[in-house]
Amino acid sequence: MNHFQKAIANKEFLITAEVTPPKGGNPQRMLEVAELLKNRVHAVNITDGSRAVLRMSSIAACYLLLQRGIEPICQVTGRDRNAIALQADLMGAYALGIRNILALTGDPLKAGDHPKSKAVFELESVRLLQLIEQLNKGFDINNKPLTDGNLDLFAGAAVDPQSNSWSGLQRRFEAKLLAGAKFFQSQLITDFDKLDLFMNQVAIGCDRPILAGIFLLKSAKNALFINKNVPGVNIPETIIKRLEKAEKPLEEGIKIAAEQIKLAKNICQGVHLMAVKKEDLIPEILDLAQIKAISNS
């Protein structure tokens, strides 16, 4: 059992953080940032072409983290690979020692830096979860045996408690549960009343940890950019005004993130921290939120 699974089994308040792999062959900054998080989070998420922007392979980046004793969660999307490639990558990830997978559909190509590339989307997130379950049982997508051994991957999924379609949210959440999701990481949360409603109406009794997405806002301009460019996100005017009035907006953003962690702690089983290009500030946010260092032993 890995540290992340162990923490889930022990019903600990879970802390994960997102780190972007490099755009190029030098992983130095990624590794330095991940080292800072080593005893502060249960696992580090490595993104897989987030926002359809080219980055190093999430599997390769996760392996580099493993070599340094840092537990990764490897994000895998269905956007860029067909079923053959997805199965090959999942088998390769397992052989390299990667166990935690976050199964995602993937952002649309038009949002990224290769808008003329061809999307695949043969499998979206639910079918990707089903595929992982199949591989774990020792069979490929065509129900043929894996002659060289089954996998044992610990798969999770994304969830958006702030979705405008409550019925759609419930349907997708239940489908992911049935497909074998063992944990859920949410999109950026700003409405904690909606998160509370989700926990008490949709996720109640599911016995799977839900981690609330906490995003470090660097300025009012940053918040407005996210509202404009990230689907489904609506950062409230009160937060934007607070950032506008602050003498030091980044410090105010750190305070807001710490406050949100405290709110989440009373509602769900963990938080997933996103601090794009400022991941080194995550320990400061956790200190302010009175979250102690983690013993991964």
C-alpha positions as CSV (number, residue, x, y, z in Angstrom):
1,M,0.0,0.0,0.0
2,N,1.4,3.4,-0.9
3,H,1.3,6.5,1.4
4,F,-1.7,8.1,-0.3
5,Q,-3.8,4.9,-0.1
6,K,-2.6,4.5,3.5
7,A,-3.7,8.0,4.4
8,I,-7.1,7.3,2.8
9,A,-7.5,4.1,4.7
10,N,-6.6,5.9,7.9
11,K,-9.3,8.6,7.2
12,E,-6.7,11.4,7.4
13,F,-7.4,14.9,6.0
14,L,-5.8,14.6,2.6
15,I,-3.5,17.1,1.1
16,T,-2.5,16.9,-2.6
17,A,-0.9,19.6,-4.8
18,E,-0.6,20.1,-8.5
19,V,2.8,20.5,-10.2
20,T,3.2,21.2,-13.9
21,P,5.9,19.2,-15.8
22,P,8.5,21.2,-17.8
23,K,8.1,22.4,-21.3
24,G,11.4,20.9,-22.5
25,G,13.9,18.3,-21.3
26,N,15.1,19.9,-18.1
27,P,13.0,18.9,-15.0
28,Q,15.1,20.9,-12.5
29,R,12.4,23.4,-11.4
30,M,9.7,20.7,-11.2
31,L,11.9,18.6,-9.0
32,E,12.9,21.5,-6.7
33,V,9.2,22.5,-6.2
34,A,8.2,18.9,-5.6
35,E,11.0,18.6,-2.9
36,L,9.5,21.5,-1.1
37,L,6.2,19.6,-0.9
38,K,7.7,16.3,0.2
39,N,6.5,16.4,3.8
40,R,3.6,18.7,3.3
41,V,1.4,16.8,1.0
42,H,0.3,13.1,0.7
43,A,0.9,13.1,-3.1
44,V,1.9,15.4,-5.9
45,N,-0.3,15.5,-9.0
46,I,1.5,15.8,-12.3
47,T,-0.6,17.2,-15.1
48,D,-1.1,15.6,-18.5
49,G,-1.2,18.4,-21.1
50,S,-3.4,20.6,-18.9
51,R,-5.3,23.2,-20.8
52,A,-4.1,21.4,-24.0
53,V,-0.7,23.0,-23.5
54,L,2.4,20.9,-24.5
55,R,4.4,19.6,-21.5
56,M,6.7,16.7,-20.7
57,S,5.0,13.3,-20.4
58,S,3.2,13.0,-17.0
59,I,4.4,9.4,-16.7
60,A,8.1,10.4,-17.2
61,A,7.7,13.2,-14.7
62,C,6.1,10.9,-12.2
63,Y,8.9,8.5,-12.5
64,L,11.4,11.2,-11.7
65,L,9.4,12.1,-8.6
66,L,9.3,8.5,-7.5
67,Q,13.1,8.3,-7.8
68,R,13.3,11.0,-5.2
69,G,10.8,9.4,-2.8
70,I,7.9,11.7,-3.7
71,E,4.6,10.1,-4.2
72,P,2.9,11.1,-7.5
73,I,-0.6,11.0,-8.8
74,C,-0.3,10.6,-12.6
75,Q,-2.9,12.4,-14.5
76,V,-3.9,10.6,-17.7
77,T,-6.3,12.0,-20.3
78,G,-8.2,10.5,-23.1
79,R,-7.8,13.4,-25.4
80,D,-4.5,12.5,-27.1
81,R,-4.4,8.7,-27.2
82,N,-6.5,5.9,-28.6
83,A,-7.2,2.8,-26.5
84,I,-4.1,1.0,-27.6
85,A,-1.8,3.9,-26.5
86,L,-3.7,4.4,-23.2
87,Q,-3.3,0.7,-22.3
88,A,0.3,0.8,-23.3
89,D,1.0,3.9,-21.1
90,L,-0.9,2.5,-18.1
91,M,1.1,-0.7,-18.3
92,G,4.3,1.2,-18.6
93,A,3.4,3.5,-15.7
94,Y,2.7,0.5,-13.5
95,A,6.0,-1.2,-14.5
96,L,7.8,2.0,-13.4
97,G,6.2,1.9,-10.0
98,I,3.5,4.5,-10.5
99,R,0.3,3.5,-8.7
100,N,-2.0,6.5,-8.4
101,I,-3.9,7.6,-11.6
102,L,-6.3,10.5,-12.1
103,A,-8.4,9.6,-15.1
104,L,-9.5,12.6,-17.1
105,T,-11.2,13.3,-20.4
106,G,-8.9,16.2,-21.2
107,D,-9.3,19.9,-22.1
108,P,-10.4,20.8,-25.6
109,L,-7.5,21.5,-28.1
110,K,-8.8,24.9,-29.0
111,A,-7.9,26.1,-25.5
112,G,-4.2,25.3,-25.9
113,D,-1.1,25.9,-27.9
114,H,-1.7,23.3,-30.6
115,P,-5.2,24.2,-31.8
116,K,-4.6,22.5,-35.2
117,S,-3.7,19.1,-33.7
118,K,-6.2,16.2,-33.9
119,A,-8.0,15.2,-30.8
120,V,-8.7,11.5,-30.2
121,F,-11.1,11.2,-27.3
122,E,-11.7,7.5,-27.9
123,L,-12.2,7.1,-24.2
124,E,-13.6,9.8,-21.9
125,S,-13.0,9.8,-18.1
126,V,-15.7,7.2,-17.2
127,R,-14.6,4.7,-19.9
128,L,-11.0,5.3,-18.9
129,L,-11.8,4.4,-15.3
130,Q,-13.5,1.2,-16.6
131,L,-10.4,0.4,-18.7
132,I,-8.2,0.7,-15.6
133,E,-10.6,-1.6,-13.7
134,Q,-10.3,-4.1,-16.6
135,L,-6.5,-3.9,-16.6
136,N,-6.4,-4.4,-12.8
137,K,-8.4,-7.6,-13.3
138,G,-5.9,-8.9,-15.9
139,F,-7.7,-8.2,-19.1
140,D,-7.4,-5.7,-21.9
141,I,-10.2,-3.6,-23.4
142,N,-11.2,-6.5,-25.6
143,N,-11.4,-8.8,-22.6
144,K,-8.3,-10.7,-23.7
145,P,-5.9,-11.8,-20.9
146,L,-2.8,-9.8,-20.0
147,T,-0.3,-12.7,-20.5
148,D,2.4,-10.9,-18.4
149,G,0.4,-10.0,-15.3
150,N,-2.4,-7.7,-14.2
151,L,-2.0,-4.2,-13.0
152,D,-2.9,-2.8,-9.6
153,L,-3.6,0.9,-10.2
154,F,-5.4,3.2,-7.7
155,A,-7.7,5.3,-9.9
156,G,-9.4,8.6,-9.1
157,A,-11.5,11.1,-11.0
158,A,-12.4,14.8,-11.2
159,V,-15.6,16.3,-9.9
160,D,-17.2,19.7,-10.2
161,P,-19.5,20.4,-7.2
162,Q,-20.3,23.9,-8.6
163,S,-21.8,22.5,-11.8
164,N,-24.8,24.3,-13.1
165,S,-26.5,21.0,-13.9
166,W,-27.2,19.2,-10.6
167,S,-28.7,16.2,-12.3
168,G,-25.8,16.0,-14.7
169,L,-23.3,16.3,-11.8
170,Q,-25.1,13.5,-9.9
171,R,-25.2,11.2,-13.0
172,R,-21.5,11.7,-13.8
173,F,-20.4,11.2,-10.2
174,E,-22.4,8.0,-9.8
175,A,-21.0,6.7,-13.2
176,K,-17.5,7.4,-12.0
177,L,-18.2,5.6,-8.7
178,L,-19.5,2.6,-10.6
179,A,-16.5,2.7,-12.9
180,G,-14.2,2.2,-10.0
181,A,-13.0,5.7,-8.8
182,K,-11.4,5.5,-5.4
183,F,-11.0,9.2,-4.8
184,F,-12.1,12.5,-6.2
185,Q,-10.3,15.8,-6.7
186,S,-12.6,18.8,-7.4
187,Q,-12.3,21.7,-9.8
188,L,-11.5,25.1,-8.2
189,I,-14.0,25.8,-5.4
190,T,-15.2,29.3,-4.5
191,D,-18.7,28.5,-3.3
192,F,-18.4,26.4,-0.2
193,D,-22.2,26.3,0.4
194,K,-22.4,24.4,-2.9
195,L,-19.6,22.1,-1.8
196,D,-21.5,21.4,1.4
197,L,-24.7,20.7,-0.5
198,F,-22.8,18.3,-2.8
199,M,-21.3,16.5,0.1
200,N,-24.7,16.1,1.8
201,Q,-26.8,15.3,-1.2
202,V,-24.7,13.7,-3.9
203,A,-21.6,12.3,-2.2
204,I,-23.2,11.2,1.0
205,G,-22.5,7.6,1.9
206,C,-20.1,7.1,-1.1
207,D,-17.2,6.2,1.2
208,R,-14.7,7.9,-1.2
209,P,-12.6,10.9,-0.2
210,I,-13.5,14.2,-1.9
211,L,-10.7,16.7,-2.1
212,A,-11.8,20.4,-2.6
213,G,-9.8,22.3,-5.3
214,I,-8.1,25.3,-3.7
215,F,-6.5,27.8,-6.2
216,L,-3.9,30.4,-5.3
217,L,-5.1,33.7,-6.8
218,K,-2.2,36.0,-7.4
219,S,-4.2,39.2,-8.2
220,A,-7.5,40.6,-9.3
221,K,-6.3,40.4,-12.9
222,N,-5.5,36.7,-12.4
223,A,-9.0,36.1,-11.0
224,L,-10.6,37.9,-13.9
225,F,-8.5,35.9,-16.4
226,I,-9.7,32.6,-14.8
227,N,-13.3,33.7,-14.8
228,K,-13.0,34.5,-18.5
229,N,-10.9,31.4,-19.7
230,V,-11.7,28.5,-17.3
231,P,-15.1,26.9,-18.0
232,G,-17.4,26.5,-15.0
233,V,-15.4,28.8,-12.7
234,N,-17.0,31.9,-11.2
235,I,-14.8,33.7,-8.7
236,P,-17.1,36.0,-6.8
237,E,-16.8,39.8,-6.9
238,T,-16.1,39.9,-3.2
239,I,-12.8,38.0,-3.7
240,I,-11.9,40.1,-6.7
241,K,-12.5,43.3,-4.8
242,R,-10.5,42.1,-1.9
243,L,-7.5,41.4,-4.2
244,E,-7.9,44.8,-5.9
245,K,-7.8,46.6,-2.5
246,A,-4.9,44.7,-1.1
247,E,-1.5,46.4,-1.0
248,K,0.1,43.1,-1.7
249,P,-2.3,41.0,-3.8
250,L,-0.2,37.8,-3.7
251,E,-0.1,37.9,0.1
252,E,-3.9,38.4,0.1
253,G,-4.3,35.5,-2.2
254,I,-2.3,33.3,0.2
255,K,-4.6,34.4,3.0
256,I,-7.7,33.6,0.9
257,A,-6.4,30.1,0.1
258,A,-5.6,29.4,3.7
259,E,-9.1,30.5,4.7
260,Q,-10.6,28.2,2.1
261,I,-8.6,25.2,3.4
262,K,-10.1,25.8,6.8
263,L,-13.6,26.0,5.3
264,A,-13.0,22.8,3.4
265,K,-11.7,21.0,6.5
266,N,-15.2,21.3,8.0
267,I,-16.9,20.0,4.9
268,C,-14.9,17.3,3.1
269,Q,-12.0,14.9,3.4
270,G,-9.2,16.9,1.9
271,V,-7.9,19.6,-0.4
272,H,-6.2,19.7,-3.7
273,L,-3.9,22.7,-4.0
274,M,-3.3,24.5,-7.3
275,A,-0.7,27.4,-7.3
276,V,0.4,27.7,-10.9
277,K,4.0,28.9,-11.1
278,K,3.9,29.6,-7.4
279,E,4.0,26.1,-6.0
280,D,6.8,27.1,-3.7
281,L,4.2,29.1,-1.7
282,I,2.1,26.0,-0.8
283,P,4.0,25.3,2.4
284,E,3.3,28.9,3.5
285,I,-0.4,28.5,2.7
286,L,-0.5,25.2,4.7
287,D,1.2,26.9,7.7
288,L,-1.3,29.7,7.6
289,A,-4.1,27.2,7.5
290,Q,-2.6,25.4,10.5
291,I,-2.0,22.2,8.6
292,K,1.0,20.4,10.1
293,A,3.7,18.6,8.2
294,I,2.9,15.0,7.1
295,S,4.8,11.9,8.1
296,N,5.0,9.6,5.1
297,S,6.2,6.6,7.0
